[in-house]
Amino acid sequence: MSKKRKSPGSHESLKVGNKIISLEGYLSKKRKTEPDSTPTPNNQVEAASKANTPAKEVVESSDPSRKLLRKNRREVTGAKPRASAGDPAYLETRKELPLWGYQDRIRGILRKRDVLVLVGETGSGKSTQVPQFLYQEDWCRPRRVKAKGEEVSVGGIIAITQPRRVAATTLAHRVSREVGTPISATNGSGDSGGASQESYVKGLVGYSVRFDHNIPRGTKIKFLTEGMLLQELLRDPNLRQYSAVIVDEIHERSVDVDLLSGFLKQIHCGDKAGRGGIPLKLVIMSATANVEGIQEFFSASDEAMSLTTNIESSQVECLRIEGRQYPVEVTHTPKAVPDLQEALLKTVFKIHLQEPLPGDILAFLTGQEEIESTQKLIEEYAATLPSNAPKVKVLPLFGQLSIEAQHEAFRPLKAKFTRKIVLATNIAETSVTVPGVKFVIDCGKAKVKEFRARLGMESLLAKAISKSSATQRAGRAGREAAGKCFRLYTEDTFNGLADRDLPEILRNDVLGAVLTMKARGIDDVLSFPLMDSPSVESIEKALVHLHLLKAIDDNGTITETGRKMARFPISAPLGRVLLAAASPQYDCVLEVIDIISCITAGDDIFHQLQSEEAREEVDEFRKELYRREGDLLTYLTTIQHYAAEDSDRVDWCKKRKINIRNMRQAMNIRKQLRGLCLREKLLAEPPPPDPQPFMPVSPKRAETLVKCFLMGYTLKTAMLAPDSSYVTTHGKHVVAIHPSSVLHGQKREAIMFLEHVFTQKNYAKKVSIIQAQWIADALEED
Ligand SMILES: Nc1ncnc2c1ncn2[C@@H]1O[C@H](COP(=O)(O)OP(=O)(O)OP(=O)(O)O)[C@@H](O)[C@H]1O
């Protein structure tokens, strides 16, 4: 990409390869203030703001006369804001948040009731303020009680769940600073396998996410991912350490949050004997949730009502908070854009060259691949800008990045005269505040994983987002000052979007969900309370699959193997492989960890090569990595070579066109899994530290490894048919080996594959060569 114009502000076009992209008149002049016409609580606020009601603060909030606003809010709520303990440096900012004026009301409701559904606009202060309003409440003190005959301590901590690790950790850091006990970076307890290890450092706020825990002594507010709280439920079904659980961003409707809601409902509606009769308070929060549905779900049935002594407290109350702190201007494109990447580049540079600093950009793209190629193009083009134009610093933000790499995007830039451009997937869509961001660019799409239960196949396709997602994305601007959101789609397109996304539990494989329920002692999974129940067919399929994996026995009861599988933060089939690897027959835990680390570290550790020339050039370097047994052995060889490399790992990756980020992440996962396997006694002693000399795996050992993977993947096998196509043993579908596989184009007796995806075609990915007899042997094994 090269520049065309000469000075900042006067750029009208940019060149991408041979393409000239005009910047002129690209974005619609017509602007309006977020939120849109979505029938959500947000636009009730907007409607109210148009009608000159108190929600007028949406547009007035940048007005300096904030005192008046606060006074208005107090009049609206009747609340007398009072300062809760905290760092005075943050107090003034906190007082500006719409939530601040509602604190007495929120406290008042929760003194009377056990469940509150709280709806407030993005950036109104829900995630950061609500736990601070509550942790000093009388009901939040730990109490010694008799529960089922034993004396136990109940309560004392508020849990607040987040859909993603990055939200949980960044919010914990922010709130810890606001309350005046900042979490120190060195305070982490590393991986404790989910155990709530307390550290020796004191503090009020902590967090617990997969592979990272930081729980100071005296923690009263604990941020954690939904998955982490589910893990805690396996160990303590009554969640005794908590006085309240705040479920944040419930609109995301991940499988985990749906399961969690079911378990919380059971605690809420149950007899509470396991908590010595002490209720667990629940606060359910979102900016864009279906409030009525949630309210109805948490309302106790008549039968459950008969279990409770306090009917009034078990009723569900709903509170809508009006207003957001800063306005966000939303702009749509006047017509549909033919090329999203091109449109995004134009918008980035239009902002960069026309909007003054400071003001960082957060752009939403669909996935890692798109982010990495866009980063390259932005950097290339930025290098050609005149010297008097501000510099740019591009930072990626996607789920497979390590936590440290994700946190990079949240740090203020040290370099002067530089604009930060964060390229993110939808992991930055809810809950997070990326400091410095004033501009959001929304491509209107997200990659969605869908499972076709009938075919046992997943598809991962970029699809249009919902109105709820678009509102959340726009809400990432305007958090520290007024902001702008540029939607790369027309207003008509926006109006045609679905209000909300389909809950994950209705579109994903429910294998993991059913295993979690079983591990938590839910025998009758079909009658477990869920906001939306998946089809009976997909639950039954999951049960059959779990039986095949030996996670449940003939009676449908969870086995010891199943319990252990549920404790590992990997999919059920991979968990089964890991457990098999520890048996004397296979004895290959370290190698299996290496392979799992590579396949869970990102899209693919190998960059895809477009031209024949590039392929020839790189294959020269890659040939020491490729294994004729297939992709799993190729991954193993690659990570073992990488781990043995002690001179220049970056250069090593460059030559082989290996994604260095994914490789680093693989090493990180490898470390965590080794730790977990030691704790779960799958490994007898710690492995020797890196670098170890590279030792190629013998063909015999390779066979053992592939057979070990078959213990988790007998259903993902295919046989070569007479017409030279591969036909799956389960379901009898024709699959082709994906071009990314080292076995692409090869015809063998049988194959095993770890992924089965539908893109343009029905593809098998992560493929290994097997013999038909091995499938029968694996099925017979005990
Ligand atoms: N990490 C952070 N750095 C700087 N400011 C922050 C940070 N986290 C929160 N804030 C400030 O606090 C405000 C409220 O954030 P909070 O996350 O509590 O809002 P919210 O109502 O939960 O929003 P959402 O629904 O979008 O998650 C933000 O708009 C921002 O001004």
The ligand as an ORCA input file, in Angstrom:
! r2SCAN-3c Opt
* xyz 0 1
  N     -10.180      0.180     32.609
  C     -10.704      1.400     32.616
  N      -9.960      2.487     32.332
  C     -10.471      3.716     32.308
  N     -11.762      3.997     32.593
  C     -12.549      2.973     32.894
  C     -12.084      1.618     32.923
  N     -13.116      0.828     33.253
  C     -14.178      1.632     33.419
  N     -13.848      2.923     33.208
  C     -14.740      4.095     33.283
  O     -15.912      3.734     33.995
  C     -17.067      3.910     33.163
  C     -18.097      2.866     33.524
  O     -17.629      1.604     33.158
  P     -18.463      0.296     33.474
  O     -17.700     -0.830     32.874
  O     -18.768      0.235     34.918
  O     -19.810      0.568     32.676
  P     -20.957     -0.458     32.283
  O     -22.254      0.193     32.547
  O     -20.712     -1.772     32.949
  O     -20.729     -0.567     30.735
  P     -20.928     -1.817     29.740
  O     -22.379     -2.180     29.744
  O     -20.480     -1.256     28.457
  O     -20.052     -2.895     30.250
  C     -16.518      3.840     31.745
  O     -17.347      4.480     30.826
  C     -15.189      4.535     31.901
  O     -15.373      5.916     31.918
*
